[in-house]
Amino acid sequence: MLKCLLVDDHPLIRKSMAMLIRDEFLDIRCVESDNEADAWALFTKIEPDFVVLDLELVQSNGFSLLQTIKSHNVRTPVLVVTMHEEVEYLSHAFSLGANGYVSKRDKPEVLLKGIHCILRGEKFLSDLLSSAMITHLKDGGEPSSKTVLTKLTSREQDVFLRLGQSFSSQEIGDHLGISFRTVDTHIERIRAKLGLESRHKLICLAVKVYQELPPDFKEMGNNPPTF
C-alpha cells in the first residue's frame, strides 16, 4: 500500500486533491494536515512514500517543512502544489530538495502526472511553470526592484528598504514606531514571500534593491515608493 502525506491549509482544496489521489491509486493511504507541526508528526509516524505540499500553511510556510523532511529523509519525494508561480519560489523549493512543482491553476491530471513522475524518481515541473522559468531566464534571471517591491505590502516595503540601509531590527522598529519583535515578524514574512532561505540573502537583496532606487527616495525623510 502506498502512503501519501497531503499538507494544505485549505480544507476544500486538500479534500479535492485527496479524492483525486485516491481515485488514481486504488491501494493508497492518504493522510492530511494543514500545519507544519502536525504534518511532521504524521510524517515520522507513517513514513509516507510521497508528500504533496502547499507553501502556505497554518501559522507557517511549507519551505520550513520541506527542509525538515529532506534533512530527515532526502529520498522521500515531495511535490509542491501551490498558488505561488513566481520563479523565486520555484527556485527556492528545488534548492531545498523538492522533486516537483505544480501550480494550483494547473489541471487535475497535471497533479497526477507529477505524482507519477516523482514516484519514478524523476523531477517534475508543469508546462505552465516551465514557460515562466524560460521567460525568467530570457530576461536575465534577476528580478527587478519593482518586481520585488510589488510583492510586499506598504509596511513590508518600509521594513525591507530599511534593511537595505543596514538598519537593525531595533532601529527599524524605533523609526516605524513598532517593536523589534514585530519587525522580525515582518522580516520573516518578507523572506518567505521572496523565497529566500536565509536572512543574510534577504539583506543582500534589500541592499541591491535600495541601491537601485531613484536618489529622491534615499533620503531618510522619504517614504519608500509604492508600486
Secondary structure by P-SEA (a helix, b strand, c coil): cbbbbbbcccaaaaaaaaaaaaaaccbbbbbbbccaaaaaaaaaaccccbbbbbcccccccaaaaaaaaaaacccbbbbbbcccccaaaaaaaaaacccccccccccaaaaaaaaaaaaacbbbbcaaaaaaaaaaaaacccccaaaaaaaccaaaaaaaaaaaacccaaaaaaaacccaaaaaaaaaaaaaaaccccaaaaaaaaaaaaaaccccccccccccccc
